[in-house]
Amino acid sequence: MRPVLTHLSLAAVLALTLACNRKSEAAIQAEEAAKSAEAKVAQLEQQLAEAKSGKITGGDAETVQHLTKSQVKALERQVADAKRRAEAKKQEAITLAQAPAAKEAPKAVVVEVPVGTKLEITLARELSTDKDQAGDAWEGTLASDVVQDGKLVWSAGSTARGVVTQSAAAGRLSQGQGALGIRLTEIAGVGIDTDTHVVVATARGERNAKFIGGGAALGALVGILSDKKNKNDHALGGAALGAAAGTAVAAGTADTVIRIPSGKPVSFSLTAPEKVTLRK
């Protein structure tokens, strides 16, 4: 009889140990988030390698060189930020994996925010070509709630971070144009992929705000700045490109400084779906 009891006792201990070590739902979600963050680092590193390879063609040499150099600086910033987020996600996953699963742990709901979702961002300050350079970080806040499938994903006022992708005063480039471009890269600590908001300008005071999406963004911008009249906006490497509606853009002045004001929200769109974990 005693050996049976001993056997049962060991089995009970083993079962208890397994129960204690069983991953909680939160730990599983944290692991998936950490893997996703690592994947984004790898994706950005690939984009950085491609930018450094100098494969962009189709414009004058000076424009291509300037824009490529700026793109590299912007991607270096994005890689550094992505690595910071990935490390934080990794540490969170480790902590949750080591903690015993709670009996009444809050359930996690994963919502996928689709491509094309609009994100209105209020900049913390004005951005301009005389103060901000490619690779510089900028901050702001979400101007309105983002709701998906009836669930609040990000609330208005959530912190936003981004990077300056291009900064050249009007008249700086060989075709007499310049550009100030910015990209949104993070909402409430979540790394995201968005299109690039670009203000193209000439020294004569002409201002034209656009958004450029997808992997062809740099090639599209080279095309724009290599074409004095922007005749080829509709067919630039397959990029999703169009007027940035609702954004205040200065015009009719010979000021060579290009600015993106903080008074009116800037609109961005997701170029890749983003899975966000919500806690009930």
N, C-alpha and C positions, 0 to 999 in steps of 0.2 A: 504494500500500500504506500509506504513511504516513497519508493522510487517514482510512483505515479504522481504523487503530490509534487515531488521535486521537479518532475518533467513539466507538469502543468504550471508550476511557479515560474520556471524559466521561460515557458511560452508566453506567459502573461507579461513578464518583464520585457521580452522581445517585442511583443505587440505594443506595449506602452512606449518603448523606445522609438519604434517606427512611427507611432502616432505623434510623438513629440517632434520628430524630425521631418514629418510630412510638410511639404511646402504649402504655405497659405496661398490663397488666390492672389493676394497682394504681391507676394514674393514672385509668383509666376509672371504676373503682369510687369513687375519691375525688371525681371530678366529679359522679357521681350522688348521692353523699352530700351534697355541697355544695348541689346543686339541691334536695334533699329538705329540708335545713336552712333554705334560703331560703323554701321553700314553707310551712314551719311558722311562720316569722316572719310571713309574709303572713296566715296563718290566725289567728294570735293577734292581729295588728293589727286584723283584721276583728272578732274577738270583743270587743276593747277598744272599737272604735268603736260596736258595738251596745250595750255596757254603758253607755257615756257618753250614748247617745241617750235613755236613760230609758224604754225600751219595756216594762219589767217592770211588770205590774199584778196585781191579784188579792188583795193584802193591804192592811193598814192603811198609811197614808202613812209613818209613822215607821219601820216595819219595812222597807218597800221602800227608803226613802232610805238607811237605815243599811247594808243588805245590798248595795245597788247601789254605794255609795261604797267598801265593802270589796272588792267584786268588781273595781272599777276599779283599786284599789291592787294587788291580787293579779295582775291581768293586766299591769299596767305592769311589775311585777317579772319576770313570765314573758317578756314581750317583750324586756326588757333581757338576760335570760339567753339567750334564743333567738338574739338578735343576736350575742352573744358566741360561742356555739357555731357559728353560721353563718360568722362571720369566720374562726374557727379552721379550719373545714372548707374554706373558700375558699383560705386560705393553703396548706393541705396539698395541695389539688388543683393549685395553681400550682407548688408545689415538685416534685411528682411528674411533672407535665407537662413540666417543663424538664429533668428527669433522663433520661438514656438508658435504654431498656428493658433490664433485666438478662436474660441468657440463661436463667438458672435462677431467676427470680423466684418467690417463694412464691405458690401459687395461692390466690385469694380465693374463699370460699364465702359466698353470701348466703342467710341464713335469715330467713324471715318469721315473726315471733312474732305469733300471732293475737289478735284481740279476745277479752277474757275471761281472758287469762293472769293468774294470780295472782302477785303480788309481795309477799313478806313483808319488811317493813322494821323494823329495830331503830333507834329514834331515838337520837341521840347524847346527848340530854338531854330531860327532861320539858318539855312545852309547856303553857302556861297562859294564861288570859285576862288575868291581871294582869302578865304579862311579855312576852307576844307579841301583836303587832298584825297586822292584815291587811296583806299585802305583805311581811312579814318572811320571810326565808329560813330554812330549817332543814336540818339534815344528819343522815345516818344511814348504815347499811350494810345490804346485802342479807342477810337471815337464812338463806336457803337457795338452792341452785343453781336456775337456770332452764334447763331442757333442752327443746329442740325438735327433733323428727325425729332423736332420738338424738345430737344435737350440743349441747355445752355453750355456751350463749349468754352467760350472765352467771354468774359463780361467786359463792358465798357470800362475804361480806366486801367485795364491790364497793361503791364509794362511791355514795351516794344523796343527792339533793338535792330539795327541794320548797319550797312556799310556803304560808304561812298565808292561807287564803281568807276566813275570818270569825273575828272575835274580839269577843264581847260577853258580859260576865259574866251569870250567871243573875239574872233580874229586871231586866236593863238595858232590854229592849224592852217595848213597850206591852202585850203580852199576858202579861207577867211571866216570859218565858223569855229564854234566852241561847243562844249557840252558839259552839263552837270548831271550825273546819273547817280541814283541811289537804289538800293535793294533792301527789302525787309527780310531779315533772316531769323527772327526769334519773336515769339509771343508768349508771355507768361512762362518763360524758361524753356519753351518747346521750340526746337529748331525746325524751321520750315523753309520751303522753296517757293519763291515768288518771282514774278516778272520784275523787270527793271524800269523804274520811272526816270525818264531822261528829258531834260530841257535842252533843246538845240537852239543856238543863237548865232547871230552875226553881229559884227561891230556896228552895223547900221541900225540896230535896235530891233531886228526881227526876232521873235521868240516863238518857238513851236514845241509844245509839250507832247511827249509820246510815252507809250509803254511798250517794252520789247520783252517777249517771253521766250522760254525754251532755251535749248543749248546753242541755238544760232544767234544769241543776243549780241555777241561781240561782232560777228560777221555782219549782222544787220546794222549795227551802229557804224561800222566802217563804211558800209554802203551809203548810209545817210550822209555822213560827213564828207564823203568823197563826191557827192552829187550836190551841186550848189542849189538846185531847185527841188531837191528831194523827189524827183520824178519816179524813182524806183521804190518808193515806200511799200508798194503793194506786193513786191516780190523780192524779198531780201532773205535768201537762205531758208525760207519756210518758217521764219519766226512769226509768232503772233504779235502783230504790231498795229497800233492804232493811236488815235488822239487820246490824250489823257483828259477826258471830260471832267469838268468841275474843278479843275485845278487852276488857281490864280497864276497867271504868267504875265510878267511885265512886257510891254511892247511900246514902240514909238519913242524909244530913247536910245541915245548912242552909248549908254553905259556898257562897257565891255564885261563887267562883272555879272555873272549869271547867278540868280538866286532862286531858292525854293522857300517861300515864306512859311512861317509857323502858324499863321492865322487861320488857314483853311486846311482841313484834312486832305492828305494825299492818299489816293486809292491804289492798292496793290491787289493782285490776284494770285491764288495758289497755282503753281505750275506742276505740282505733284500732290497726290492725295496724302493726307496726314492723319494717322491714327492717334487719337487722344484718349487717355484713360481718365474717366470721371469717377469720383467717389460719391456714393450715395450717403 
